[in-house]
Amino acid sequence: MSRTTILRFLSIFTFLVCVAFTAGATKEKKFDVTETIMHHVLDAHEWHLWGEGHNGTSIYLPVIIYDNGIKIFSSRHLYHGNSVPVADSIKPFEYLVGEGPAKGYALLHEKIYKVTDGKLVFHGTHPKNAMPLDFSITKNVLSLFIGSFILLVVMLSTSLYYKKNGAVAPRGIAKFIEPLIVYVRDEIVKPNIHGAKHTRYIGFITTVFFFILVNNLLGMIPVFPGGANLTGNISVTLFLALCTLLVTVFSGNKNYWKHIFATPGVPWALLPIMIPIELVGIFTKPFALMIRLFANMTAGHIIVLSLISIIFINKSEAWGLLSVPMALFISVLEILVAFLQAYLFASLSALFIGAAVEEDHH
Amino acid sequence: MDLVTPSFGLLFWTGITFCLLLLILAKFVWKPVLSAVNARSQKIDEALLEAEKARQEMKSLHAENERILKEARAERDAILKEAKEAGAKMIEDARDKSKVEGAKLIEAAKAAIGSERNAAIADMKAQIASFSVDIAEAIVKESLASDEKQKALASKMVEDIKLN
């Protein structure tokens, strides 16, 4: 875990450096490093490729909203809509009111609101307007599809190799993938889930491992189709952690529940304290999984972007001599982290499930 | 705050995609690949076992060969020894026999030589006797050729008789 600690320290350090730099130069239309980084790290309804504002090139992704029936339109109608500035004492911002098929909707901080009388009504900095259910194919959703497609192609071709050739020594893609699959089974699933029961969970653990790994690595590619911070998005890690929670709870045996509601060896008088602690423990474990993956991947993206931003903060290409090697170093480190986090998530999930299905040894 | 607020849409799509991935991968990839890996490892185990067995067999075969070779060698040695002994005996026998034969021959030769000599001696004796008679006759004829000589002889003989 020291590596992630180092990463966190580095990210905090770079942030402080960035803040110090930006605070120093407050003239003309300055480069807002926080906004730029957050824009890259967060989800969006477009996939920005290059350029600035309306001159830039983006892939406009489909917006799918449920608002008294499903409505589908291109996000171009939102991004190329009317820009409405909002005066704010701390930091002025603007929102976009959609046109054409997007009429009646506005986009603020990548969230879609229903407009009233063509504008948003603010309560402080937060709009009071209703939000339709947003099922849009956002940047992260597209990245999810691309990652899943890559995963399927790689895995199915591996599977096809064995179907064609039978139980022989692997060649080609199977030579690369098979050791990973066997590694997950032998080093992650088997040591944590004892006995023959482990076969039931191989599917889930292996899928989690490769899903996280592929999307982590895809996120490290700086250009389309990579670069989306999918595994650093709390929704994705929330879903994965939720899966682990559900699998753990539903495979928990009598022994597991006994340890929660009547921990052996604990005096009965302490049970009123122990039971709530144990119940909270059920949720804190997957919660930690969720936060760990999200924080590690987001931190990695932020560090790389911060290092690159040094060039733009100082408005001098010469800084590239410092920031590019550092960003390269962190990018290489992030490849390690991609594997490490996939391993950790899978390994800890297996550990929790293993604890839930373990038989009484006392 | 946006960073830690889950969005419903992404959660929805992640859920669908992940569940589909789980179903497809578990059914069409993890299961067949792992069973292939298991089958292969079993095959390798069996092959190793077979190899070990073959090695043991080879070893025992080798030992058997060695034993047979040893036996054959021993047999050869025995045969050679026997043959040598037989040869020696044959030579010995032949020598003995030849000795006996030689002795016999020598004996026979000796006997023959003896008998030849006896015969020769007898013959010689007879010859000498006849020669003696001839000589005596000649001498007698000579000595009795004149009257005086006859007288002298007769006197001598008379003398001899007197002596007796």
Boltz contact constraints between the chains, C-beta under 6 A:
constraints:
  - contact:
      token1: [A, 42]
      token2: [B, 2]
      max_distance: 6.0
  - contact:
      token1: [A, 134]
      token2: [B, 9]
      max_distance: 6.0
  - contact:
      token1: [A, 135]
      token2: [B, 9]
      max_distance: 6.0
  - contact:
      token1: [A, 135]
      token2: [B, 12]
      max_distance: 6.0
  - contact:
      token1: [A, 136]
      token2: [B, 9]
      max_distance: 6.0
  - contact:
      token1: [A, 140]
      token2: [B, 10]
      max_distance: 6.0
  - contact:
      token1: [A, 141]
      token2: [B, 13]
      max_distance: 6.0
  - contact:
      token1: [A, 144]
      token2: [B, 17]
      max_distance: 6.0
  - contact:
      token1: [A, 148]
      token2: [B, 17]
      max_distance: 6.0
  - contact:
      token1: [A, 148]
      token2: [B, 21]
      max_distance: 6.0
  - contact:
      token1: [A, 155]
      token2: [B, 25]
      max_distance: 6.0
  - contact:
      token1: [A, 155]
      token2: [B, 29]
      max_distance: 6.0
  - contact:
      token1: [A, 159]
      token2: [B, 28]
      max_distance: 6.0
  - contact:
      token1: [A, 159]
      token2: [B, 29]
      max_distance: 6.0
  - contact:
      token1: [A, 159]
      token2: [B, 32]
      max_distance: 6.0
  - contact:
      token1: [A, 159]
      token2: [B, 33]
      max_distance: 6.0
  - contact:
      token1: [A, 162]
      token2: [B, 32]
      max_distance: 6.0
  - contact:
      token1: [A, 162]
      token2: [B, 33]
      max_distance: 6.0
  - contact:
      token1: [A, 162]
      token2: [B, 36]
      max_distance: 6.0
  - contact:
      token1: [A, 167]
      token2: [B, 36]
      max_distance: 6.0
  - contact:
      token1: [A, 167]
      token2: [B, 39]
      max_distance: 6.0
  - contact:
      token1: [A, 167]
      token2: [B, 40]
      max_distance: 6.0
  - contact:
      token1: [A, 167]
      token2: [B, 43]
      max_distance: 6.0
  - contact:
      token1: [A, 181]
      token2: [B, 33]
      max_distance: 6.0
  - contact:
      token1: [A, 182]
      token2: [B, 37]
      max_distance: 6.0
  - contact:
      token1: [A, 202]
      token2: [B, 30]
      max_distance: 6.0
  - contact:
      token1: [A, 203]
      token2: [B, 26]
      max_distance: 6.0
  - contact:
      token1: [A, 203]
      token2: [B, 30]
      max_distance: 6.0
  - contact:
      token1: [A, 206]
      token2: [B, 30]
      max_distance: 6.0
  - contact:
      token1: [A, 207]
      token2: [B, 21]
      max_distance: 6.0
  - contact:
      token1: [A, 207]
      token2: [B, 22]
      max_distance: 6.0
  - contact:
      token1: [A, 207]
      token2: [B, 25]
      max_distance: 6.0
  - contact:
      token1: [A, 234]
      token2: [B, 4]
      max_distance: 6.0
  - contact:
      token1: [A, 234]
      token2: [B, 6]
      max_distance: 6.0
  - contact:
      token1: [A, 235]
      token2: [B, 6]
      max_distance: 6.0
  - contact:
      token1: [A, 235]
      token2: [B, 7]
      max_distance: 6.0
  - contact:
      token1: [A, 235]
      token2: [B, 10]
      max_distance: 6.0
  - contact:
      token1: [A, 235]
      token2: [B, 11]
      max_distance: 6.0
  - contact:
      token1: [A, 236]
      token2: [B, 14]
      max_distance: 6.0
  - contact:
      token1: [A, 238]
      token2: [B, 6]
      max_distance: 6.0
  - contact:
      token1: [A, 239]
      token2: [B, 11]
      max_distance: 6.0
  - contact:
      token1: [A, 239]
      token2: [B, 14]
      max_distance: 6.0
  - contact:
      token1: [A, 239]
      token2: [B, 15]
      max_distance: 6.0
